[in-house]
Each structure stands twice: as C-alpha cells, then as structure tokens.
Amino acid sequence: MKRLFSSLVLMTACAVPVGAAWAQAAAAQPSAAESAVRQRFEQRFGAVGIDGVSRTPYGLYEIRIGGELVYTDENVSYVFDGSLIDAATKKNITRERKEQLLAVKFDELPLKLAIKQVRGNGKRRIALFEDPNCGYCKQLRRTMQGIDNVTIYTFLYPILSPDSTTKSQAVWCASDRGKAWDDWMLNGKAPKSANCDAPIQEVLALGKKLQVTGTPTIIFGDNTRVGGAIPAESLKQRLEAM
C-alpha cells in the first residue's frame, strides 16, 4: 500500500530490548487498549487494512499495515512513520522488527516449486524469488558466482512483464533448469520456448502469501530474509552466520 505519512526518525531516550517477550505479546490476543487504538486509528484514517496493533516496550503503539510499520500514541493524536532508533545501541528497532515479522520458516517452503542447485557440500541453504527480467536479480547471480558449499532454491517469480512469464515457463520446462536459468541470467542466452506444467501460479500465490513485493528477495536457512541484491561480502557474512 502507499505510505500514509511523511518520514520521521524518532530517537529513543534509553536502550529498549526488542526480544521474545514483545514478539510473544504481539502474537497474543489484542488487549482492550490495543483494540481501542485500532478503532481510533480506523476512525481517523479509514479502512487502511490494519494487520495488527501492539503496545511496544517504549510506550508507543505499533500499527502493522501490510509490510509497513507506523507508530502512534494511545489517543492516536500523533502518528510516526519512519525508523525508531535505539539511542544507546544505535540499533534500528523498526528494521529489526520488520525482519522479525517477515521471517519465513525455511523448512516450510514448498521447495518442490523451486529450481534446486547444489554447490560443494550444499550445507548452507538459501531461497531466492527472482524475475528473469530483473536487473538486480542478475546482479545478485553474478555476486553469488564465487560462493560455494550452498544449496540454492530459485522460485521463478515473474512479476515484471508478460515476457517474464514466458521466460520462466521456458526455463522450468528445460531439461536442465539450473543451467537454463544461469545461461539466461549470467550470459544472456534466452531459453528455448517450451510448454509444460510449470508452477507459475503456485509460486505467485506463495509470494503473495509471504509478502514478497519485489525481486530479488532472499530467504536464508536461518529463516531471515533480505529484499534486493546485497554485496558479496554481506552475503558471505549472512551465510557464514547460519
């Protein structure tokens, strides 16, 4: 959805832990105060599609709308749209919270819908949502060329154009899907047109369920995710930490 408010960075006055206790509280049934905040918010801004309201450890209420977070006071007199920064630790609380909310249980991914490529011992696992016409996806593929001992699961996620669907179909129907994908993404060699029972619609539905709104989206074996291409060193650090 479109962002509702202009950005504002709020600095907290002291260190505030963002841990399991808050996550568990947010997952529980809303309190009377949280329900009241939700009602006031909807009265002021209409039916914006609120997914949840949670009281935070630092006194504000977190409003979850799609993949976005905004914050408000008990009376919804003010709304903050931006990043909350812990002034003591310099941690971006909003970013950490988004990562927590968008975490995906890797073992529950329907990996049969993905192209599987094993490098080295394949011990580390990573899943990618990629569009064949996505420039950043091609950049990520080049970045990953030097990474070994990893199993890569690629979900063909054609969201950019009808041609993306055509190419995804052709790659899935190729005799060697991994080679066909790399030939196109790394070398610009287009896959031969082909027809078969490709799981395009299933993957699109999966992406919608997981709130994958852009490509590439990376899901790591430790259940964390990153949107967009990331530098090789950052990618290696994430994989080594798994």
C-alpha positions as CSV (number, residue, x, y, z in Angstrom):
1,M,0.0,0.0,0.0
2,K,1.0,3.6,-0.3
3,R,2.8,5.1,2.6
4,L,0.4,7.3,4.6
5,F,2.7,9.7,6.4
6,S,5.9,11.6,5.8
7,S,9.0,10.0,7.3
8,L,10.2,10.8,10.8
9,V,13.0,9.3,12.7
10,L,12.3,9.0,16.5
11,M,15.3,8.6,18.8
12,T,14.5,6.6,22.0
13,A,15.9,8.0,25.2
14,C,17.3,4.8,26.5
15,A,18.1,1.3,25.4
16,V,15.0,-0.8,24.7
17,P,15.3,-4.5,24.1
18,V,13.3,-5.9,21.2
19,G,13.1,-9.5,22.2
20,A,11.0,-12.6,22.5
21,A,8.7,-11.1,25.2
22,W,7.4,-8.3,22.8
23,A,7.1,-10.8,19.9
24,Q,5.0,-13.1,22.0
25,A,2.8,-10.3,23.3
26,A,2.3,-9.1,19.8
27,A,1.2,-12.6,18.7
28,A,-1.3,-12.9,21.5
29,Q,-4.9,-11.7,21.5
30,P,-5.1,-7.9,21.4
31,S,-5.7,-6.2,24.8
32,A,-8.6,-3.8,25.3
33,A,-6.2,-0.8,24.9
34,E,-4.8,-2.2,21.7
35,S,-8.3,-2.7,20.3
36,A,-9.2,0.8,21.3
37,V,-6.2,2.2,19.5
38,R,-7.1,0.3,16.4
39,Q,-10.6,1.6,16.5
40,R,-9.4,5.2,16.9
41,F,-6.9,4.8,14.1
42,E,-9.5,3.5,11.7
43,Q,-11.9,6.3,12.7
44,R,-9.2,8.8,11.7
45,F,-7.7,7.2,8.6
46,G,-10.4,4.8,7.4
47,A,-10.1,1.2,6.4
48,V,-6.4,1.1,5.6
49,G,-6.0,-2.7,6.1
50,I,-4.5,-2.9,9.6
51,D,-3.0,-6.3,10.2
52,G,-2.3,-5.8,13.9
53,V,-1.8,-3.3,16.8
54,S,0.8,-3.9,19.6
55,R,1.9,-1.9,22.5
56,T,5.7,-1.5,22.4
57,P,8.1,-1.6,25.3
58,Y,8.8,2.1,24.8
59,G,5.2,3.4,25.2
60,L,4.0,3.7,21.7
61,Y,1.7,1.5,19.8
62,E,2.9,-0.3,16.7
63,I,0.4,-0.4,13.8
64,R,1.1,-3.1,11.1
65,I,-0.2,-2.3,7.7
66,G,1.0,-4.8,5.0
67,G,4.7,-4.8,5.3
68,E,4.9,-1.4,6.8
69,L,5.0,-0.2,10.4
70,V,3.8,3.1,11.8
71,Y,3.6,4.2,15.5
72,T,1.1,6.2,17.5
73,D,0.2,7.2,21.0
74,E,-2.8,5.9,23.0
75,N,-5.1,8.6,21.7
76,V,-3.9,8.4,18.1
77,S,-3.1,12.1,18.4
78,Y,0.2,11.7,16.5
79,V,1.4,9.2,14.1
80,F,5.1,8.5,13.4
81,D,6.1,7.0,10.0
82,G,9.8,6.2,10.0
83,S,12.5,4.3,11.9
84,L,12.8,4.1,15.6
85,I,16.5,4.2,16.6
86,D,17.7,3.0,20.0
87,A,19.9,5.9,21.0
88,A,22.1,3.8,23.3
89,T,22.8,0.9,21.0
90,K,22.2,2.7,17.6
91,K,20.1,-0.2,16.5
92,N,17.3,0.4,14.0
93,I,14.4,-1.1,16.0
94,T,12.0,-0.7,13.1
95,R,14.2,-2.6,10.7
96,E,14.8,-5.4,13.2
97,R,11.1,-5.6,13.9
98,K,10.2,-5.8,10.2
99,E,12.8,-8.6,9.8
100,Q,11.1,-10.4,12.7
101,L,7.7,-10.1,11.2
102,L,8.7,-11.1,7.7
103,A,10.7,-14.1,8.9
104,V,9.9,-17.3,6.9
105,K,10.2,-20.8,8.2
106,F,12.6,-22.2,5.6
107,D,11.6,-25.8,6.3
108,E,8.0,-25.0,5.4
109,L,8.8,-23.6,2.0
110,P,7.4,-25.8,-0.8
111,L,10.9,-26.4,-2.3
112,K,9.5,-28.7,-5.0
113,L,8.3,-25.5,-6.7
114,A,11.9,-24.2,-7.0
115,I,14.9,-24.9,-9.1
116,K,17.5,-26.6,-7.0
117,Q,21.2,-26.1,-7.5
118,V,23.8,-27.6,-5.2
119,R,27.4,-26.2,-4.9
120,G,30.1,-28.0,-3.0
121,N,28.7,-29.8,0.1
122,G,25.5,-27.8,-0.2
123,K,25.3,-27.5,3.6
124,R,24.0,-23.9,3.7
125,R,20.6,-23.1,2.3
126,I,19.2,-20.1,0.5
127,A,16.0,-19.5,-1.4
128,L,15.6,-16.8,-4.0
129,F,12.5,-15.2,-5.5
130,E,13.7,-13.9,-8.9
131,D,12.2,-12.5,-12.1
132,P,14.1,-13.3,-15.4
133,N,13.9,-9.6,-16.5
134,C,15.1,-8.2,-13.1
135,G,18.4,-6.4,-13.4
136,Y,19.1,-6.7,-9.7
137,C,18.4,-10.4,-9.8
138,K,21.1,-10.7,-12.5
139,Q,23.4,-8.6,-10.3
140,L,22.8,-11.0,-7.4
141,R,23.5,-14.0,-9.6
142,R,26.9,-12.5,-10.5
143,T,27.6,-11.8,-6.9
144,M,26.8,-15.5,-6.0
145,Q,29.2,-17.0,-8.5
146,G,32.1,-17.1,-6.0
147,I,30.0,-18.6,-3.2
148,D,30.5,-22.4,-2.5
149,N,29.0,-25.0,-0.2
150,V,25.5,-23.8,-0.6
151,T,22.2,-25.2,-1.9
152,I,20.2,-22.6,-3.9
153,Y,16.5,-22.8,-4.4
154,T,15.2,-20.4,-7.0
155,F,11.5,-19.6,-7.2
156,L,10.7,-18.2,-10.6
157,Y,8.6,-15.2,-9.7
158,P,7.5,-13.4,-13.0
159,I,6.0,-10.1,-11.8
160,L,7.6,-7.5,-14.1
161,S,6.1,-8.3,-17.5
162,P,4.3,-10.9,-19.6
163,D,7.7,-11.8,-21.1
164,S,8.9,-12.7,-17.6
165,T,6.2,-15.4,-17.5
166,T,7.2,-16.7,-20.9
167,K,10.8,-16.9,-20.0
168,S,10.0,-18.5,-16.6
169,Q,7.9,-21.1,-18.3
170,A,10.7,-21.9,-20.8
171,V,13.3,-22.3,-18.0
172,W,11.1,-24.6,-16.0
173,C,10.4,-26.8,-19.0
174,A,14.1,-27.1,-19.9
175,S,15.8,-30.4,-19.5
176,D,18.4,-28.7,-17.1
177,R,16.5,-25.9,-15.3
178,G,19.5,-24.7,-13.4
179,K,21.7,-24.4,-16.5
180,A,18.9,-22.7,-18.4
181,W,18.4,-20.2,-15.7
182,D,22.2,-19.4,-15.3
183,D,22.6,-19.2,-19.1
184,W,20.0,-16.5,-19.2
185,M,20.8,-14.6,-16.0
186,L,24.6,-14.7,-16.4
187,N,25.2,-15.0,-20.1
188,G,22.0,-13.6,-21.8
189,K,21.3,-16.8,-23.6
190,A,17.5,-16.9,-23.8
191,P,15.8,-20.3,-23.1
192,K,14.1,-22.0,-25.9
193,S,10.3,-21.7,-25.9
194,A,8.6,-24.7,-24.3
195,N,5.4,-25.8,-22.7
196,C,4.9,-28.0,-19.7
197,D,3.1,-27.9,-16.4
198,A,5.1,-25.1,-14.8
199,P,4.1,-24.0,-11.3
200,I,4.0,-20.3,-12.1
201,Q,0.7,-19.6,-10.5
202,E,1.6,-21.6,-7.4
203,V,4.8,-19.5,-6.9
204,L,2.9,-16.2,-7.5
205,A,0.4,-17.3,-4.8
206,L,3.3,-18.2,-2.5
207,G,5.0,-14.9,-3.0
208,K,1.7,-13.1,-2.2
209,K,1.3,-15.1,1.0
210,L,4.9,-14.3,2.1
211,Q,4.5,-10.6,1.1
212,V,7.2,-10.8,-1.5
213,T,6.7,-7.5,-3.2
214,G,9.9,-7.2,-5.2
215,T,12.8,-9.2,-6.7
216,P,15.2,-10.4,-5.7
217,T,14.0,-11.5,-2.3
218,I,16.4,-13.7,-0.4
219,I,15.4,-16.1,2.3
220,F,18.2,-17.7,4.3
221,G,18.2,-21.1,6.0
222,D,18.0,-19.3,9.4
223,N,14.6,-18.0,8.4
224,T,15.7,-14.4,7.9
225,R,15.1,-12.5,4.7
226,V,16.5,-9.6,2.7
227,G,14.9,-7.7,-0.1
228,G,17.1,-6.7,-3.0
229,A,20.6,-7.5,-4.2
230,I,23.3,-7.3,-1.5
231,P,27.1,-7.0,-1.7
232,A,29.1,-10.2,-1.9
233,E,30.8,-9.7,1.5
234,S,27.4,-9.1,3.2
235,L,26.0,-12.2,1.6
236,K,29.0,-14.3,2.7
237,Q,28.7,-13.0,6.3
238,R,25.0,-13.9,6.4
239,L,25.7,-17.4,5.1
240,E,28.7,-17.9,7.5
241,A,26.5,-16.9,10.4
242,M,24.0,-19.7,9.6
